[in-house]
Amino acid sequence: MKSILGIGNALTDILAVLPDDTLLNTYHLPKGSMQHVDMETGDKIWAALKPLGVKYVAGGSAANTISCTAIFGMPSSFIGKIGDDELGHLFKSDQEQYGIHTTLLKSEHSSGRSMVFVSGGNAERTFAVYLGAALDLVPEDLKPEYFQGHDYFHIEGYLVQNQSLIRRAVELAHEAGCLISLDMASYNVVESNLAFLHDIVEKYVDIVFANETEAKAFTKIEDPREALDAISRMCSIAVVKVGKDGSWVKSGDEVHYIPVWPAEAVDATGAGDTYAAGFLFAHAHGMPLEVCGKVGSIIAAKVVEVVGTKIDIPRWRAAKAEIRELMAEYEQA
């Protein structure tokens, strides 16, 4: 079976459901955004969250995707950096339980954490991220042998705070013959790294995943369907997710609208990460573009039914059964 390697910020998600927007306003966190905070601010927010009741889950965008591909049965590997502390040990043990081949380098700084606030009727997510040790991952840490033997290389856009790291990573992945996918991650990350992202996508990236705000930031086009066209001219496959309205996928002249899979949404955290995992899993099995999008939609529908990024066993069983049926229908057609 084809294998996948991911690289990203090794973070522990600290999840809290907010009763209102008071905390967001207090710390100047625009709803739906991803903001980096220093250690002092991160500690203050963490302390403010604890009385609300929090949930600790090993996370990080690419790590979430790789955990899902591992559960699907793809040979999966991950590169990241952690501190020698409780959150770092939690992250490492979480990856190991899924059978991920993990290269977790050590830093003298504390492990990174992502505080995730779930708010509003549509379960919108706002992130305050203290990167800590994750920020210490540098180009010199990457070795060619990490990339060799993998068919896919998946990058989270959150890593663009270190442009030289991403450039070195995509160069090594390209040399190793990997198909390279990029999740755009956040509209404000795209806005502040626009020229660099355009350069990387046009030179190295085969598959781009973006939601509608990220697609708009990347292309300066308001309509997600038109933004899809613009992105597809820069890479082999473009995916634009439009939340509860589904997603669009395009490769060359082939384009498909993928309806959202039925779900009782309680928390949208991780939906994009799991969609990417489903899409790449189906792609690795030679499925056509439309089926890849549908598989992504199926697994994304399961994660929005739980708080956090970890799908429970009954939902995984249901997803795998639905996906097997979908892929079998295609193979019989």
N, C-alpha and C positions, 0 to 999 in steps of 0.2 A: 504493500500500500504506500502511496505517496506520503511524504513526511513534511512537517512544517516547523519553522523556527520563528519565534517571536522575540522582539526586543522592546523593552519599555520600562517605565518607572515602577519599581517594586514597592508598591504602597499597600498599607492596610486601610481599608475603608472603615470609617466610623460613621455609621448611619443613624440619622435622627429624623423623625417625622415632626415637623413644626406645627404648632397650633395656629400661628399667624406669622406675619412678616417682621415682627419686632426685632428678632435677632439679626435677620438679614440687614435691616436698616441700621442697627447699632454698629455693625462692622462694615457697612458700606459695600455690601455684596449684592450686585444687581441680579435679580431673579433670572435663572437660566444660564448664568455665566460660570466661568471657571477662573478663580482668582488665586494667585500665589501669595502666600503669607509667610512672614518670618517666624522663627521659633517662638518668640514672645507672644505674638498675636495668635499663633496656632494653639499655644497652651491656654490662652484666655478663652478662645472659642471652645476648646475641648472642655474646659471647666464649666462653661455656660451650658454645654450640651448635656453633661452628665445627669443633671436633675430631670431632664426630659426622658431619659431612658435611651441608651444607645446600643447598637449592635456592631460587633467587630467582625469584619470579614476581609480575608486577604483579597486584594484587588489590584487596581491598575488596569488600564484599558486593554493593552496587548496581553497581559497575564490572564485577564478574563477570557479573551478570545482563545488563547492557547489551552486554558483549562477545559473549555468546551470541546475543542478539537480532540483533546486527549480522551474525553469521555465518549466522543463519537468513535474512538478507536484508531484515530490517526496517530502515528508516531510523532510526538510533539516535544519541542525543546524551547527553552526560554533563557534569555540573557538579561541580567539585572544586577543591581547593587544594593546591599542592605547593611545595616549596622549590626554590631554584636549585642543585640538587646532582645527584649521580649517580643516586640512587633516583628523583628527580623526573623526570629525563630518560628513565630506563627506563620509568616509568609512561606518560609522554606518547607515546613511540615505540610502546609496546605498543598503546595505544588507536588510534593512527593507522594501524597496520598492518591493523586490522580495519575501517577506514573509518568509525570513530566520529567524529561532529562534536563535538569536545571543547572545552569552556570550562574551561581550567585556569588559575585565578588564582594569582598568585605571593605567597609569604610570605617573610619574612626568617628564619623558623625552618626547620630541616631537615625533609625530607619524612617523612611518617609511615611506620611499618612495623608489620606484624603478624607476630609470631613464633608459628608454628603447630606444636604438638607433637602428633604422631600416636602413640598408645600403645594397648596392649592388643589382645586378639584381635579386638575389634570395630572396630578402627581409630578409636577415639574421639579427638576433637580438643579440645585445650585451647589457649586463646589468651592471649598476653601482648602487649598493644598499646601502642605509643608513638605517639600521634596526631600530635605535632609540628605541621607546617604545616596538616594537615587540620583541626585544632582552631580554626584562625584564620578559617575560613569563617564569615561573619557575615551577619545578615539584610540589611544594607546592600549586600552584594555582589550580591544577587539583583535582576535587572531583569526587568520584565514581558516584554520581547522574547525572553528566554531560553525562555519557556514557550509562546509563541504558535506555532500551527501544529502542535503535537504532540497526538496522540490519547490517549496514555498518559503518566502520570507515576509513576515508581517510586522509593520511598524505602526506605532501609535503616534499621532500628530503631536501629542503633548511633549514629545522629546525634542521638538524644534527649539526649545530654549538653549539647546546645544547643537547648533547647526553643523559644526565640524564632526560631531559624533554621527549624526544621521548621514552626512556625506560619506564618511568612511564606511559606515555600515552598508549603504546601498552599493558602494563600489565593490566591497567584498562579496556581497550577495550576488551581484551581477557577474563577477568573475567566477563564482561557484555555480552559475547557471540557474539560479533560483528565479521563479516567478515572484515578482515583488508587489505586495499590496500595502496600501496606506490608508489608515483611518484618519480623517481630517481632525477629529477630536473636539474642537470647540471653535466657535466663530471668532472669538477674540484672539485665539492663538493664530488662526488663519490671517486675520487682519494685520497682526503685528509681524508676520513672517511671510508676507505675500510673495515678494519677489523670489525668495529662496524656495518656497513651496512650488511655484511655477517652474523653476529651474529643475528641481528634483523630479517632479512629475513628468515633465517633458523628456528628460534624459533617461530616467531609470524605472519609473513606476508603471506596472502593467494594469493594476486594478485599483481604482480609487473609490472609497466609501465616504459619503458625506451626507449630513442631513441638510434640510433646506436652508437653514441659516448659514451653515458652513459653505454650502454651494453658492449662495448669494455673495458671501464674503470673498470667495475664491474667484468668482467670475464677474462680479459686479452686475449680475443679472437677477432681477426680482423673481421672475417666474421659474419654479423648480424644473419644469419640463424643458424650458429653453436653456437653463443652466446645465442640465444633463447633456444637451447637445454640445455645449461649449467644452465641458470636461472630457467628453468622449473623443473630441478631436485631439486631445493631448495624450491619451493613453489607450490601451486595448479595450478595457471594460470600465464603464462609469456606472456607479450606483448612487442614486439620490433618494434618501429616505424622507418621507413626509409624515412621520408620526402615525397618528390614528388613521390617516388617509392612505397608508400603504407605502409603496416605493416604486421607483422607476429604474430600470436597468437598460443599458445600451452598449452595444459593441458594433462598430462600423455602422451599417445601415439597419441593423436589427435592434428593435426597441420593444420593450414590454412594460406594461403597467402591472404591478403585483399588488393585489388587494391585501389589506391587513388580515391576518388570521384571527379568528374569533378568540377573545380573551376578556377576562374580568380584571381590568388593570387596577393595581393598587400602588405601583411604584415603577417608574420607567427606567430606573437605574440599571445599566448593563444591557439595555435593549439593543443598542447599536453594536456592542461588542459581541453579543451572541448571534446577531444577524450575520455579522462578518464570518463567524465560525461556521454557521450553517451553510452560507454561500460557498466558502472555500472548501468545505467538506464535500459538497455536491460537485463542485468544479473539479476536485481531485479525482472524483469518480467518473469524469467525462460527461456529466449531465449538461444538457443545453442550458442556455442563459436563463430562460424562463423558469426552469425547474430549480436552478441555483437560487434565484430570487425567492421562490416559494419555500424552499427549505430554510432559507434565512428567516423568512416571515414566520414559519411554524415555530422555530426555536425562540425567536424574539417574543412571541406571544406567551410562551411559558414563563419567561423571566419576569415579565411585567405583572404576573399574578402573585409574585412573592416580594417581600421587602428585601432589597439587596440584590446581589448578583448571582447568588447560588440557587439554582433550580433544585427542587426536592426530587427524591427518587420516583414517586408516582408520576410527576410531570415529565421527567426524563423518559420514563417508559412509554408514556402516551406519545411524546414527541417522536421517539424512535420508531414507534409503530406507524404513526402518520407519515413519517418520512419514507420508511420502507415501502409503504403502499404507493406513495406518490412516485417514487423512483421505479417501482415495478410496473406501474401503469405506463410510464414512458418506454421502458424496455420492451414491453409487450406490444406497443403501438407500431 
